[in-house]
Amino acid sequence: MSVPDPHPELGLYEGMERAGMSWDELWAGYLSMGGSASELEVQAYALGILTPDPHTHNVLAQAINERFLEIGGDHPVAYQDLDTRAP
């Protein structure tokens, strides 16, 4: 029997919600890290309506994880592997 991970990796939306971020804060954080998607695209990525490429996902995850660090937490939102080459 496996022991559940006490710090499971969160998806974008769940991480945003748990960090207490608004949509405006997520988009502003994303833009400040060099993101270029529109506010509606960011919402669609976080909600899972659109699938971001790994780089965009990671910029969004970093914006959320930065908020967790600001409030004394860890960085629970998972990053995606940027290496898309076949093994």
C-alpha positions as CSV (number, residue, x, y, z in Angstrom):
1,M,0.0,0.0,0.0
2,S,1.5,3.4,-1.0
3,V,1.4,6.4,1.3
4,P,-0.3,9.4,-0.3
5,D,1.9,12.3,-1.1
6,P,1.3,15.0,1.5
7,H,2.1,17.7,-1.1
8,P,0.4,16.6,-4.3
9,E,1.2,18.6,-7.4
10,L,-1.6,21.0,-8.3
11,G,-3.0,21.9,-11.7
12,L,-3.1,25.6,-12.8
13,Y,-6.6,26.3,-11.7
14,E,-6.4,24.5,-8.4
15,G,-3.1,26.2,-7.6
16,M,-4.5,29.6,-8.4
17,E,-7.5,29.0,-6.2
18,R,-5.5,27.7,-3.3
19,A,-3.1,30.6,-3.5
20,G,-6.0,33.0,-3.4
21,M,-5.1,34.6,-6.8
22,S,-7.6,36.5,-8.9
23,W,-7.7,36.1,-12.7
24,D,-6.2,39.6,-12.9
25,E,-3.3,38.7,-10.6
26,L,-2.6,35.5,-12.5
27,W,-2.5,37.3,-15.8
28,A,-0.4,40.2,-14.4
29,G,2.1,37.7,-12.9
30,Y,2.2,35.8,-16.2
31,L,2.8,39.0,-18.2
32,S,5.5,40.1,-15.8
33,M,7.4,36.9,-16.5
34,G,7.3,37.4,-20.2
35,G,4.1,35.7,-21.2
36,S,2.2,37.1,-24.2
37,A,-1.2,35.3,-24.1
38,S,-4.3,37.4,-23.7
39,E,-6.2,37.4,-20.4
40,L,-8.9,35.2,-21.9
41,E,-6.3,32.7,-23.2
42,V,-4.8,32.6,-19.7
43,Q,-8.2,31.8,-18.2
44,A,-8.8,29.1,-20.8
45,Y,-5.4,27.6,-20.1
46,A,-6.0,27.6,-16.3
47,L,-9.5,26.1,-16.7
48,G,-8.3,23.4,-19.1
49,I,-10.4,24.6,-22.0
50,L,-7.2,25.2,-24.0
51,T,-4.0,23.3,-23.6
52,P,-0.9,25.5,-23.3
53,D,2.4,24.5,-24.8
54,P,4.9,23.4,-22.1
55,H,6.6,26.8,-22.0
56,T,3.4,28.7,-21.5
57,H,2.2,26.2,-18.8
58,N,5.5,26.7,-17.0
59,V,5.3,30.5,-17.0
60,L,1.8,30.2,-15.6
61,A,2.9,27.7,-13.0
62,Q,5.8,29.9,-12.0
63,A,3.4,32.9,-11.5
64,I,1.3,30.8,-9.2
65,N,4.2,29.3,-7.4
66,E,5.6,32.7,-6.8
67,R,2.4,33.6,-5.0
68,F,2.7,30.5,-2.9
69,L,6.2,31.6,-1.9
70,E,5.0,35.1,-1.0
71,I,2.4,33.7,1.4
72,G,4.9,31.3,3.0
73,G,4.1,28.2,1.0
74,D,6.1,25.9,-1.3
75,H,5.7,25.6,-5.0
76,P,3.1,22.9,-5.5
77,V,2.0,23.6,-9.1
78,A,3.7,21.1,-11.4
79,Y,6.0,22.1,-14.2
80,Q,6.0,20.4,-17.6
81,D,9.1,18.9,-19.3
82,L,10.3,21.2,-22.0
83,D,12.2,18.4,-23.7
84,T,9.8,17.1,-26.4
85,R,12.4,15.0,-28.2
86,A,11.7,11.3,-28.5
87,P,14.0,9.0,-26.4
